[in-house]
Amino acid sequence: MTRWKQNISLLVMVFLFFSCEKSENTMTGDLYFVLLDASNYNVIDIDRRRVFKETAEHLAELDSLNPKQIELLKNYEFLMRNKLLNKPKIFVRTPSGTVEEVYITLNDFKEISKYSFLELRENNQRIHIEMEMEFTKDSLLVAYQINHIQKLDGKTFYKQN
């Protein structure tokens, strides 16, 4: 009988472990709009992205840089180090009210971009999203799979820069 109880206890612990692990990697929340986000590299067209990359690579070869050039180079290196150069970012407001910056695939970004901020606000609607997450070297959130996107009634939150 004792062996049976030990096996049940072990089974329950394994179940709890895997249940908790899944919830740590899943994020749910509402799409949070940041108006005029100039830091979102992938929102710019492909020609400007090419120029950005070429400029950053050229700056890396120079000995002396001004503060703006240093900032541009650091931004580029940061995106490269975290393999985010071709990943746009979105913002997600979690149920606790915190706003998280999440990098997603370009295809997922195109899907999410179909929703109009103005239309959502006018119709008192919001976009609820659930996605599977992983962390980069610098502890940034990257969604490797979007499980669910749903339009719901409710307030769309936003920030104007």
C-alpha positions as CSV (number, residue, x, y, z in Angstrom):
1,M,0.0,0.0,0.0
2,T,2.9,2.4,0.8
3,R,4.4,1.8,-2.6
4,W,1.1,2.6,-4.3
5,K,0.9,6.0,-2.3
6,Q,4.5,6.8,-3.4
7,N,3.6,6.2,-7.0
8,I,0.5,8.3,-6.8
9,S,2.5,11.1,-5.1
10,L,5.1,10.9,-7.8
11,L,2.5,11.0,-10.6
12,V,0.8,14.1,-9.0
13,M,4.2,15.9,-8.7
14,V,5.1,15.2,-12.3
15,F,1.7,16.4,-13.5
16,L,2.0,19.6,-11.4
17,F,5.5,20.2,-12.8
18,F,4.4,20.0,-16.4
19,S,1.3,22.0,-15.8
20,C,3.3,24.9,-14.2
21,E,5.9,24.8,-16.9
22,K,3.3,25.3,-19.6
23,S,1.8,28.3,-17.9
24,E,5.2,30.0,-17.5
25,N,5.6,29.9,-21.3
26,T,2.2,31.0,-22.2
27,M,1.2,34.6,-22.2
28,T,-2.3,35.9,-22.5
29,G,-3.5,39.5,-22.7
30,D,-4.9,42.2,-24.9
31,L,-3.1,43.9,-27.8
32,Y,-1.8,47.3,-26.5
33,F,-1.3,50.0,-29.1
34,V,1.7,52.3,-29.0
35,L,1.0,55.1,-31.4
36,L,4.0,56.4,-33.4
37,D,6.5,53.8,-32.2
38,A,9.7,54.7,-34.1
39,S,11.7,52.0,-32.4
40,N,9.8,49.2,-34.2
41,Y,12.4,48.4,-36.9
42,N,10.2,46.1,-38.9
43,V,7.4,48.7,-39.5
44,I,9.7,50.5,-41.9
45,D,9.9,49.3,-45.5
46,I,12.5,46.9,-46.8
47,D,14.7,49.5,-48.5
48,R,15.0,51.5,-45.3
49,R,15.8,48.3,-43.3
50,R,18.6,47.6,-45.8
51,V,20.0,51.1,-45.4
52,F,19.8,50.7,-41.6
53,K,21.7,47.5,-41.7
54,E,24.4,48.9,-44.1
55,T,24.8,52.0,-42.1
56,A,25.2,50.0,-38.8
57,E,27.8,47.7,-40.5
58,H,29.7,50.8,-41.8
59,L,29.6,52.5,-38.3
60,A,31.0,49.3,-36.8
61,E,34.2,49.8,-38.8
62,L,34.8,53.4,-37.7
63,D,37.0,54.5,-34.8
64,S,35.1,57.6,-33.7
65,L,31.3,57.9,-33.4
66,N,29.0,60.6,-32.2
67,P,26.3,59.8,-29.6
68,K,23.5,59.2,-32.1
69,Q,25.7,56.9,-34.2
70,I,26.7,54.9,-31.0
71,E,23.0,54.5,-30.2
72,L,22.1,53.3,-33.7
73,L,25.0,50.8,-33.6
74,K,24.0,49.5,-30.1
75,N,20.4,49.1,-31.3
76,Y,21.6,47.1,-34.3
77,E,24.0,44.9,-32.3
78,F,21.2,44.3,-29.8
79,L,18.8,43.1,-32.5
80,M,21.5,40.9,-34.1
81,R,22.6,39.4,-30.7
82,N,19.0,38.4,-29.9
83,K,18.2,37.3,-33.5
84,L,15.4,39.9,-33.7
85,L,16.5,41.8,-36.8
86,N,13.6,40.4,-38.8
87,K,11.0,40.2,-36.0
88,P,8.6,43.1,-35.4
89,K,7.4,43.7,-31.9
90,I,3.9,44.2,-30.4
91,F,2.8,45.2,-27.0
92,V,0.5,43.0,-24.8
93,R,-1.4,44.2,-21.7
94,T,-1.5,41.3,-19.3
95,P,-4.4,40.6,-17.0
96,S,-2.3,42.1,-14.1
97,G,-2.2,45.4,-16.1
98,T,1.5,45.3,-17.0
99,V,2.5,46.0,-20.6
100,E,5.0,43.5,-22.2
101,E,7.0,44.0,-25.3
102,V,6.9,40.8,-27.4
103,Y,8.7,40.0,-30.6
104,I,6.8,38.0,-33.2
105,T,7.2,36.6,-36.7
106,L,6.5,38.8,-39.7
107,N,3.6,36.5,-40.7
108,D,2.0,36.9,-37.2
109,F,2.6,40.6,-37.4
110,K,0.7,40.8,-40.7
111,E,-2.2,38.9,-39.1
112,I,-2.3,41.2,-36.1
113,S,-1.9,44.3,-38.2
114,K,-5.3,43.6,-39.8
115,Y,-7.0,45.1,-36.7
116,S,-7.5,48.8,-36.8
117,F,-6.9,50.7,-33.6
118,L,-9.5,53.4,-34.6
119,E,-12.1,50.8,-35.5
120,L,-11.6,48.9,-32.2
121,R,-11.9,52.1,-30.2
122,E,-15.0,53.2,-32.0
123,N,-16.7,49.8,-31.5
124,N,-15.5,49.4,-27.9
125,Q,-13.6,46.2,-28.8
126,R,-10.2,44.7,-28.0
127,I,-8.0,42.0,-29.3
128,H,-7.3,39.2,-26.9
129,I,-4.2,37.1,-27.7
130,E,-2.6,33.9,-26.3
131,M,0.9,32.9,-27.4
132,E,3.7,30.5,-26.5
133,M,6.8,32.4,-25.4
134,E,10.6,31.9,-25.1
135,F,13.3,34.3,-23.9
136,T,16.3,35.6,-25.8
137,K,19.8,36.1,-24.5
138,D,18.9,39.5,-23.1
139,S,15.6,38.1,-21.5
140,L,13.3,39.6,-24.2
141,L,10.0,37.9,-24.9
142,V,9.7,36.2,-28.3
143,A,6.4,34.4,-29.3
144,Y,7.2,31.3,-31.2
145,Q,3.5,30.4,-31.6
146,I,0.3,32.3,-31.4
147,N,-2.4,30.0,-30.2
148,H,-5.4,32.3,-30.3
149,I,-6.4,35.8,-31.5
150,Q,-9.9,36.9,-30.7
151,K,-11.9,40.1,-31.0
152,L,-13.9,40.8,-27.8
153,D,-16.0,43.5,-26.4
154,G,-14.0,45.9,-24.1
155,K,-11.7,48.8,-24.0
156,T,-8.6,48.9,-26.2
157,F,-5.7,50.4,-24.2
158,Y,-3.0,52.5,-25.9
159,K,-0.2,54.9,-25.3
160,Q,0.7,57.9,-27.5
161,N,4.4,58.8,-27.8
